[in-house]
Amino acid sequence: MSTLEYTYLTLPNKFFELVKPAPLSKPEIALLNQKLMHELGINTSNSQELLKFLQLAEPNPNAQTFAQAYAGHQFGHFTMLGDGRAVMVGEWVQTEKNRYDIQLKGGGRTKYSRGGDGKATYKAMLREYLISEAMFHLNIASSRSLAVIKTGDTVQREQVFEGAVLPRVMKSHIRVGTFEFARQFCTLEEQQALLDYTIERLYPELKSTQNKALELLNTVMHAQIKLIANWMRVGFIHGVMNTDNMAISAETFDYGPCAFMNSYHPNTVFSSIDRDGRYAFRNQANIGKWNLTRLAEALLPMIHSEQSVAVEWAQETLAKYDRLWVNQYYGTMLLKLGIEDLSSELVTWVNELLSLMEKYTLDYTNTFLALSNPLFLAEPNMLQDDFVTWRNRWENYIESSVGMAHARTIMSKNNPAFIPRNHLVEEALDSMIAGDDSKFKTLMQVVENPYSYDPKNIAYSTPPLPEFDSRFKTYCGT
């Protein structure tokens, strides 16, 4: 097996702390992502060998495991942060161009723990495993999960829970908050080192550009817009879009308070701590712009030595956001209707459809599925006169342009039949914790094939009763 690398440690010492993962009392692999192991070329013959690779058994004294320093705006307020319960195992190099962080979430205390215990609960790690893999199979850039490993230890939250660690795989854990940390606490030389490393690691095509900092801002902006539009495409609500949870690599990660929307309402929010709806479904694009503005502020000294010039250039870049977002979002939504063109008239059709979905509390996923898949029956409220009028207009356009067969081919790639429904996720997690893995395994099989509608899995496309959504909450404290 190839050894792990540690190029991140070429950065100045301020950006990390060398730390070993906390020893586990009785490690037990509860879930193993064999497909991902195979894709990455991580070949371990048994559980003990995998635990050794992850530095959880017979740790290699030469391994340079570490925790990253970063800061971030949490619900709009700047805070010094860092990996308070995560330890980087190292960088797995699959090919010359494919380098991945492997990080132990729940890996133990670090100097960034701020009084925390550095642990994670078994239920929370099961949830991250399930949702991150579901997002990957929905064709949305995401962190992935190698395994869920029970620690044999308990975790004290509002009650006592089983503990676990999750080996998380990402292209990089460099965040907007990493650059905020550099701007606040590092010299210009150290800030430049982070910029150069990030570009070398994630966007090497920018190395020869005239203004690397400005080009990085522009590149990350485009990537984040695409990512958030894809969240909206499938009804995903991240729930905690703090700047420390916005990856420069534009991968979705940190699945604590996330959820999927059932009946459409733009103000939908499930996070228990988001009392004002800052990160509600409809606000995700605006928060993306807000976070990118924080990145721009962090990059100012490297954009230009004169602050007034740097601000002007950064503002010119960010001024493109709204137009880019409108084009990306509506282009994505029109693909859900089988339309590859973009015009003001077609944009109006999207808005009209969403208004009808809100008016009749239609299920977001199933409405598009009923339009795109003749095997799936329409909801009764889709037979309301105004909805039928909209549908007839849409069908006439499709038939007169590309034809329904071609449109359905487009729609089948953009409209999932199955998402990890919140109530089914909770049922699967509770059963898994109780020792019955059947519901979890079945749900995993369904969400790993989200675009293949099979009527026998109708239960997995059935939304919960409205009472469930009204009381369902998600939590950061894991």
N, C-alpha and C positions, 0 to 999 in steps of 0.2 A: 504494500500500500504506500502511496506517495505520502510524504511528510507534509505537515502544515507549514505555511509561511506566515510571516508577521511584518508585512511591509508597512502597516500602520504605525509600527514602532519606530519608523524612521522619522516620524514627526517629532517636534520638541516634546520634552517630558510633560509639559503642562496638559497635553491632550489625553493623557491616560495614566492609569495606576497599574503596575504589575500586581496581580493578585491571583491566588489559587481558588478554584471552585471549593465550596464548602464540602467536607466529606459527608457521605450519605450513610445513614445507619444500616439500611437494608435495601439497596437499590434493586428495583424490579421493573423490567421493560413491559409496560402495559400496552403500548401500541408501537408498532414499528412500520415506518413507511418504506416498504421494500422497493416500491416503484421508484421513489425518489433516490434511494440509495443506489439503485441500478443506473438511473439517469446520470447521477453524478460520478459514478465509478468508484463509490466507496464500498469496498469489498471486505466484509468482516464475516468470519465463519461461525461466530457464536456471540451470545450476549456479552460475555466477559470481554471479548475482543473489542466490541463496540464501546462498552463502558470505558475500557482502557484508552481507546481512541479519543473519547470525549473527556478524558482526564478525570473520570469519576471512579476509576479503580486502578490501582497501581500507577498513580500519576507519574508522568515522565519528568524528572527533575530539570530537564533541559527545556521543557515547554515554557513558552513565554506568554502564558495566559494573562489577560488584562481586562480592565474596565475602562470605558471611554468617559471623558469629561465632556459635558455640553451644558448649555443653558436652554432657556426657552420661555416663550410667552404662554402661560397657562390661563385660559379664559381671559386673555388680554393683559395679564400682569407678568412682568419679567421676573424670572426666578433662576437662581443657580441650581443646576440639576446634576446629571451624570448617571451612569449605570449603577443604580442603587441596589439592584437585585439581578444583575446580569453580568456574566463573565464571558469574554470572547475566548473561545477555544483556539481560534486561529483562522487562517484563510486557506480554503481548499481550492487548489488550482486544477480545474478539470482539463482545460486547454489553455493555450497562451492567452486567449481572449476571454476565457470564462473563469473568473475568480470570484469565490463566494465566501462571505463571512459565515462562520458557524459559531453561534452564540448560545450559551446556556441561560435561558430565562428561568429565574428562580435559583440561580447558581450560587447565591450566598451574599453576605454583606461585603460592601466596599467602603472606601472613604467617602463615597457619594450617597450613602444610604440615608443620611439625615435622620437617624434614629430608627429606621425601618429594620426589619429582621432579615431582609434579603431573600425571603422565601416566596413560594407561589403555591396556590392550592391545586389539588388534583383536578377539581372541576374546571377551574379557569384554564388550565393547560389542555385539558380535553377539548374545551370550547375553542381555544385558539387553533389547535390541530385541525378540528373539523372545519371551521370557517375559513382558515387560510387555504386549505386544500380545495374547498368549494370555490373560493375566489379564483384560484389558479385555473380550475376547470371551466369557470365562466369566461376564461380568456382575459382576465384582468390582472395586471402586474401586481404581484403580491409576494410577501415573504412566504416561506414554506416551512413545514415541520418535519423533521427527521423521525421523531419519536415522542412519546410521553413516557417518562420514567418516574415511577413512584420512588420516593426517597426513604420511606420507612419512618419518617419523622412527622410530627403534627405541626399544624400552622394555626396560630391563634388569630382569628378575626373577630366577627361578632359572636362566633362560636368556634369550637375546635374542628379543624378540617384535616384531611389527609394532605400531605405535601407531595409535590412533584416538580420536576424540571422538564423543560421543553427545549431541545436543541433546534434553534431557529436558523434558517438559511436565507440569506439575502445577498444581493450584489454588493451592498455596502450599508452600514448603519450610520453613515455620515448624514446629518440632519441640517435643516435650517438652523436649529438650535446650536449645532456645532460651530457654525459661522458666527452666531450671536455671541457665543462664549469667546471666540477668538477676538472679536471686535472689542469686547468689554474687558478682557483680562490678559490679552497677549500683545506683544510688540507688533509693529507693522511687518517686520521680518518673519515673525511666527505666523501671522495671518497669511502672508504670501506663501509660506511653506504649505499651509493647509489648502490654499487655492491650487497650487501646483500639483499637490498630491491628488486632490479630488479629480482634477482634469485628467491626470495621467491614469488614474484608476477607472473613471467612469466615462469620460468624454475625451479620449485622446485626440480626436479630430479637431479639438479646439486649441491644441498646443501651438499651432502656427498662426493663430489669429492675432490681430493687432491689439485688441483689448480683451484679454482672456476673462477678466472679471465680468465685464459687460456681456460677453458672449455666453458665459456660464449662466448668468441671470436669464438671458433670453432663451437658452436651451432648456433650463429647468422650467421656465414658465410654459413653454409649449408642451413639455412632457406632463406637467401637473394638470394642465387643462384637459389633455386627453384622458388622463387617469380619472379625474373627477367626473367627466362626461360619461365614462364607462360605469362609475358608481351609480350615477343617475339612471343609466340605461337599465340596470337590473334592480333598482329600488334599494340600493345599499345606503345605509346611514352610518358613517364612521363613528360619530358620537364624541370624539375627543380630538379635534383637529388642532391641537396645540402645536406650536412651531417645533417642539422637540419630537413630534410624531409625523413630521413631514420630511420624508427622505429625499435627499438630493438625487437619488437614483430613480425617483418617482415610482416607488413600490409601495403598495398598501401594507401597513404593518401596525402593530399594537391593536389587538382585537378585543380589548377589554369591554367597553360599553357599546360596541357596534350592534346593529340589528338590521333586519330587512323589513321594508314596508309591506303591509298587506293592502288594505283598502287605501286608495290614493288620497292623500292630503299633503299639500306642500309643507305644512308646518309640523309634520310628524317628527317626534323626537322621543327616544326611549331612555336616554341616559339619566340616571337618578340625580346627578349633580348638575345637569344642564337645565336649571330651573327657568332660565330666560329664553331658551331655545336658540342660543348662540350657534349651535352646531346642528340645527334642524335640517331636514332634507333640502329645503329650498335655499338654505343659506350656504351650502357647501362651496358653491362657486365664489361667492363673495369672500368667504373665509380663505379660500385658496389665494385670492388676490391680496388679502390682508397679510397673509403669511409671506407671500413673495415680496411684499413691501418691506417686511422685516429683513428678509434676505438682502434686498437691495441696500438697506441701511448698513448692514454688516459689511457689504462689499465696497462701500463708498471710497475708503482710502485707497483701494486698489483699482478703482475705476478711473480716478484722476487725483492728482496730488492737490489740486484746488477744489475744495469742497463744493463751491457753487457750480463748477463745471460738472463734477461728479453727480450732484443732485439733478442737474438738468438732463444729463445723459440717461441716468437711471429712470427719471420720470418719463422720458421719451420712450424708453423700452416698455415700462409698465402701462403706458397709455394705449398700447396695442392690445392689452388683455381683454377688454370688453368685446372688441370686434372679434378677436380670436375665439373667445368663449362662445359667442353667439353662433359663429360658423361651426365650431366643433360640436356644440350641444345639439343644435338643430339638425346638423348633418347626421349625428348619431341617432337622434330620435326619428328622423325620417327613414333611416335604414330599418328601424323597427316597423315601419309601415311599407317596406319594400320599395322605397323611393331613393334613388341615388343622386337626384338633382337637389338643388337648393335655391329657393326663391321666396320672396316675401309672401306670396300666396300660400305656398306650401307650409311656411312657418306658421301662418294663421291656422292652418288645419291642425297642426300639432297642438297649438294653444286651445283650440276649440275642443279637441278630444280630451285634453287634460281637464278642462272645465267641466265637461260632461262626466268624466270619471269622478271628479270631486263632488259634483251635484248628486250623483247616484251612489256614492261610496262604493265604487267598483274596485275590485281587486286589481292592483297595478299589473302584476305578472299575468294573471289570467285573462285580462282584457286583451292584451296584445297576443296572447296565445290563441284566444278564440278567433282573432282576426287572421292569424297566420296559419292555423292548423285546423282543417275541416273536421278532424276527429274529436276536437275539443268543443263541447257545447257552450254556447254563449250564456252568460248570466241573464236572468230574467230582465234586469234593468237595461240590458243592451237592446231590448225590444221596445223601449220607450220611443215615442215618435221622433223627438229631436235627435236621439242617437241613431235611429234608422236613417234619418235624412242625412246625417253626417256620413254614415257608412255607405250609403248609396252613392254619394258624391265621390268618396274615396275609391270605391270599386269601379265606377265609371272611368275615373282618371287612370287607374291601373290598367284596365282592359284596353283603353285607347292609347296607352303608351307602351309599357313593357310587357303587358300580359300578366295574368294572375299567377301562372306557373313560375315565371321568372321572379316575380315579386316574392312569392312564398319561399323560393330558394334563398333570397336575400334575408327575409324575415327569420327563417329557420336558424340562421347563424347569429342573429342578434336578439331574439326573444327566447329566453330560457323557459323550458317547460317546468323546471323544478329549481327552486332555491331552497336554502336551508331555513325553512319556516321556523320562526322563533319558538312556537309551542312544541314542535317536533324536536328541535334542538334540546330544549329543556327536558323533555321526556327521555330522550336518548342519553343525556348526561346523567340524569338521576338513576336510570336503570344501570348504566355502566358503573356508577359508584356503588350501587347495591350488589354488584357482582354479576349482572346479566348483560353481556355485551351484544346481544342479538339486535336490539333496536339501533344501537350505535353503528354496527356494521352494515345494517340494511340502509340506514340513512346515508352513510358514506358511499355506498354503491350507487344510490340514486343521484346524489349531488356530484358524483364524478362523471355522470353522463347527463348534464343539465339540459342539453338541447335535443335529446332523443325522447320524444313523448311516447310513453307506453301506457295505455289505458289501465293496465293492471296496477299501476302505481298511482291511481287517482287519489288515494289518501294523502299522497305527498304533494299534491297540487291543491288540496283543499285548505282554504284559510281557516284560522280558528274562529270561534264565536267572537263577536265584538267585545264581549266582556273581558276576554283575554287581553286584547290590545289595550284596553282602558286601564288595566292594572299592571301590565308587564313593564318591568324596569330592568335596566342593565347597570352594571357597576364597574367602576375603575379599580376598587380595592380588591386585588386578587392575591 
